[in-house]
Amino acid sequence: MEPNRGDVQATYDRIAAHFAQTREYAWPEVESFLDGRKADTALDLGCGNGRHAELLSSHAKRVIGADVSSGLLVEAIARAQERGFDVDLVQCDAARIPLSANRIDLAVYVATLHHLPTRKARVSSLNELARVLAPDGVALVSAWSTAHDKFDQEEAFDTTVDWTLPGGETVPRFYHIYSPEEFRADVAESALVPDDVSISSGNCYAVVSGRKQ
């Protein structure tokens, strides 16, 4: 049976506490992207436990963190309180962001796109990112790729990757593994303007700007 967005939410609610313990540090690619950038309002879409929202807080006056999982948002609240950074959190689907258009100056959307179960949903989420980005806004988008050394396929495919909880229970997580060509095609199909598309550490990355005119 094809997974739905509710499955993704339930999965991450189930593993949220343990998952957050393993997500301590920001990705180097995100650090490089944010280096030298400043913004009024920033968005961490698919914020998880808030590790990149924390990093964004030193680059923006206001940070919004959005995630479909209420469990992960609880972890993000705890992290913000412990680390002393400010973030406004909202629970939402990445393809339906409850923000007004042209609101966001700077955004990161990493390790989340590949959890959406259909191409329609994935492109819709990229369109939503384009909608909320300000005309001069910029974002970093990432997704797992067939270029990762754990995969031996060249074509894009759907799979599940188990998360093992303490005690040994495994929780399957849906992933769409992008080929670099398909990732480029989905970004190009969306309303985003790709400024740079690359591969790093087995992930596809796109630096994108706002809506096409």
N, C-alpha and C positions, 0 to 999 in steps of 0.2 A: 504494500500500500504506500502511495506517495505521501511523504510527510507534509504537514501543514504548519502554519506559523505558530499555532497553539502547541504543537509538539516541541518546537524549539524553545518556547517560553517555559514549558513544563520541565524540559531537560535541564535548562540552566537554573531554574528555581531549585531543582533537586540537588544539583552539585555546587551551588553558589558558594557556600562557606569554604569547602575544600578547594574549589577552583581559585577563589580569591587568594588563598594562602600561597598559591604557586605563581601568582602574577604580581610580583613585587616591583619590578623595574620597568621603566619605559623602554620601548624599542629604540635602538640606535638610529634607525631610519626616521623615526618620528622626531627624535632630538635634532637630527640634521635638518629635517624639513623646517622645524620651528626656529632654528638658529637665526637670529637677527630679525625675526618677524615680531611685530607688535600689532595689537588689535584692540578695539573697544569691546566687541562681543565675539566669543569663540564657542564652538560646539564640538563636543566629543560624542559622536554618534556611534552607538554600541559601546558605551563607556565601561561596561563591566564593573570592576571594583574601583574604578576612578584613577588608575595609575597615570593615564594620559591627561585626564582632567587636572590632576595635580600639576603636571608639567605645564599645561596650558595656562594655569593660574599665574605663572610668572611671565606670561606673554600677553595677557589680555586683562582688561579691567573687569570683565564679567565672563564667567564660564558656565555654560549649560551642558549638563551630562544627560544623555538619553539612552535608555536601554529597555528592551521588552521584558526583561526579567526583574520582577520585584525583589527577588532574593539577592540579585547582584546589586541592585540599588541600595538595599540595606547595608551591604558590604561597602559600597561607595560612601554612604553617610558616615559609617564608622571610620573609614580611612580619613575622610575630610576632618572629622572631629579630632582624631588622633594626631594628624599632621598639621592641623591649623591652616587649611586652605579653604577658600570659599567656592562652592559650586552649587548651582541651582539644578536640581535633578527632576527629570520627568520620565514617566513610563510610557513608552510608545513603540509602535511598529516602525522599523526603519523606512518602510515605504509609505508611512503616513505620519509625518512629523508635525506636531501641533504648534508650529511657529509661523508667524507671518512672513510673507515674501521679503526678500532683500534684507534680512535681519542679521545675517552672520558674516563677519569679516574674515574669520579664520576657522578652519574645521579639520578634524581628523576623523576618518571613517575606516578603521583598521580592524582586520580579523573578524568581520561581521557579515559583509556582503555574501560570502560563501555559505552562510547558514540559511539564506533565503531559498526556498525549495523549488522555485520556478524561474525561468528566464524573465518572464513578465514581471514578477515581483522584484527581481534584481535590477532590471532597467528602471522600473518605477521608483525604486529607492534612490537610484542615481539621479533621476529626474527631480525627486523631492529635495535632494541635496542642492541641485542647481537652483531650485525655486527659492530656497531659504538663503542662499549665498547672496551677499551684496554684489553690485555690479563690479566692484574691484576686489571681491572676496576671492580667497584661494583655499584649496583643500587638498589633503592627501588621502587617497583611497588605496586600500590593499586587499588582496585575497590570496588564498592558497593556490598554488600553481603546479602543473605537471612538471615544472622545472625542478621541483623539490626532489632530493635524492631518495626519498622514501617511496616515490612512485616510479613505475616503469612503463607508463603509458604516455603517448604524445597527444592523444585526443582528450578533450574535456570529458569528465565523467562525474556521476554522483556516487557517493559512498557514505558509509558510517565509520566513525572513529570512536572507539570506546574510551570512556573516562572511568578510571578505576578509583572508587571511593575507599577510604580506610575501612578495613574489614573484608575487602575483596569484591564487593558488588560492582558490576560494570554497568555503565549507563551509555547507550549508544547515542552519538551526536551526528546529525546529518551535516554533510559537507558537499558542496559542489566544487570540484577541483577544476579550476580554469586552465585551459591552455593559454599561453601568452597571446595567441592570435584571437581567441574568443574574448579574452579580457579587453583587448584593444577594441574589438568590434562592439562590445557592450557599452564601453565608455563613449565610443564614437556615435552609437545609436542614441544615446541619452542627450539631454539638453546641456550637458557639461562641455566645456572646451578643454581638451587635453593639451597641457603645456609640455608634459614629459611623461613617458611611459617606460618603465624599466623593470628589471628582475633583480631581486636581492634576497639572499638567504632562502631561496625557493619560493618566494612570494612575488606576485605581480604588484607593482606600485604605479599609481598615476597621480601626478600633480596636476590639478584641474582648477580652472577658474569658472566664473559664473555663466549664466544662461546664454546660449547662442542668440544672436540678434536676428 
